[in-house]
Amino acid sequence: MHHVSPSAVCAVVKCDAYGHGVVQCARALEQEGAQWVGVTSAEEGLLLRNAGVACRILVMAGFWRGEEEAIVSGRLTPTVWTIEHVELLERAARSRVDRKFPVHIKIDTGMGRLGLPFADLPKMAARIAASAVLELEGVCSHLASSEVLQAADAEAQIARFSRIPELLRAAGVQPRYRHLANTAAIVGRPETWDNMVRPGLVLYGYNLPYAVRGDFDEQQIPKPLPVTPILSWKTRVISLRDFPAGQAIGYNGTFVTKTPSRIAVIAAGYGDGFRRGMSNKGRVIVRNRYAPMVGNISMDLSTIDVTAIPGVAVGDEVLLIGASGQCSVTAEDQAQWADTIPYEITCGLSPRVPRIYLTSPAK
């Protein structure tokens, strides 16, 4: 939070806190001083309220008709972009609050996804400002290419968003919060911070690699924030077998031993979020050594080659994500092997993988 001071921080915990566990992460962030957390839906927000999370909760993807009563009674702060949103909330808020109920307008500045068309902002802002029960507390948008340096679409979105204060002043409206910056913009585009930012994956220990379009001085590439992944993903060896050269391993025999080999079966598969695209590409850590993935990853099981690792036994711990000795495997590594992004790796962790939370030492 000190990095973006004095901007307010809305700590994003959507999608089960990017696979890390939304209730526990929201509680930890609140204890560290977060005054806002961001969720996708009313359902996520109400889960946090019912778990005792007291800070402000921003519902970033709007709400369904029929959820407006729960939004108001749960003291959630919704983003809105249609007149229907406004009218539903007005009816729900009319008899439930002793002060105006705060909302944030989500504006489409060019991403072409959710949001109010940019040209309609003055009219919508004036409509909410005239409401007897609603308060326009904030305006927000989302960058489509914040991690791409010199991206023309990002520059155009930033320019549009910078015009909003003037447009709203002309409409006689001055909302308290303006927020555009996500993780990549927080790291590399400080001009987008405004007076609120929405960090996501960086909260869990990951910077994003920056892409470059056109000529760009490498010295201008943003320096990563000093963060460390907070999640380790572990399983165990459940079987060991020695095979001769020429043995096919796993579904479809996509790996065949070239020499006599010791193959371990581990209790993790794509049903747990261990992506099949890493078959014959990735590696894990056993006894402080790397062990390559061999054969196709199946639903519940995967196979690794431990021939070069002395003493491996059934029950040994296997690190799928984490660090041990001089070895490290990250969600970024898995994303590279599976040809995807680290977001998909952590968000894809199955609910059947138990989460165990450790308390940090007292400061």
Secondary structure, 3 states (H helix, E strand, C coil): CHHHCCCEEEEECHHHHHCCCHHHHHHHHHHCCCCEEEECCHHHHHHHHHCCCCCEEEECCCCCCCCHHHHHHCCCEEEECCHHHHHHHHHHHCCCCCCCEEEEEEEECCCCCCCEEHHHHHHHHHHHHCCCCEEEEEEECCCCCCCEECCHHHHHHHHHHHCHHHHHHHCCCCCCEEECCCHHHHHHCHHHCCCEECCCHHHHCCCCCCEECCCCCHHHCCCCCCCCCCCCEEEEEEEEEEECCCCEECHHHCEECCCCEEEEEECCCHHHCCCHHHCCCCEEEECCEEEEECCCCCCCCEEEECCCCCCCCCCCEEEEEEEECCEEECHHHHHHHHCCCHHHHHHCCCCCCCCCCCCCCCC
